[in-house]
Amino acid sequence: MSPRRSHPSAASASPADDPAPTPPVEPALEDCCGSGCASCIFDIYERERERYREALAAWNARQAERSARR
């Protein structure tokens, strides 16, 4: 049995099967409590943005591969 894939095959997936990742919502300045938390809301947001950029790059690569096969 083959392992399950986390992303549809670029050759067979339709755009509906592989939607673009959505960016995280930027917190407002007043969302920060200002007490110097180890996990500030802005630090968390930056980590989420990095994950989003990585996911978007992977998604763009899948879209380019899909387009090239047409």
ZIWO-V527393 format. One record per residue. RES is the residue in one small letter. PHI is phi as a letter, one per 20 degrees, with the letter a starting at -180 (* if undefined). NEAR is the number of other C-alpha atoms within 10 Angstrom. Layout:
# ZIWO-V527393
RES/PHI/NEAR ; RES/PHI/NEAR
This chain:
# ZIWO-V527393
m/*/3 ; s/e/4 ; p/f/5 ; r/f/7 ; r/e/7 ; s/e/6 ; h/c/12 ; p/f/14 ; s/g/14 ; a/f/19 ; a/f/14 ; s/d/9 ; a/f/14 ; s/e/13 ; p/g/12 ; a/f/7 ; d/f/12 ; d/c/15 ; p/f/9 ; a/f/14 ; p/f/16 ; t/d/11 ; p/f/14 ; p/f/14 ; v/e/9 ; e/f/13 ; p/f/12 ; a/f/9 ; l/g/10 ; e/f/7 ; d/f/11 ; c/e/13 ; c/e/10 ; g/m/10 ; s/e/7 ; g/m/8 ; c/g/10 ; a/f/7 ; s/d/9 ; c/f/15 ; i/g/17 ; f/f/15 ; d/f/12 ; i/f/12 ; y/g/16 ; e/f/14 ; r/f/12 ; e/f/16 ; r/f/17 ; e/f/14 ; r/f/15 ; y/f/16 ; r/f/15 ; e/f/13 ; a/f/16 ; l/f/16 ; a/f/13 ; a/f/15 ; w/f/18 ; n/f/14 ; a/f/13 ; r/f/19 ; q/f/19 ; a/f/12 ; e/f/14 ; r/f/17 ; s/f/11 ; a/f/9 ; r/e/9 ; r/f/6
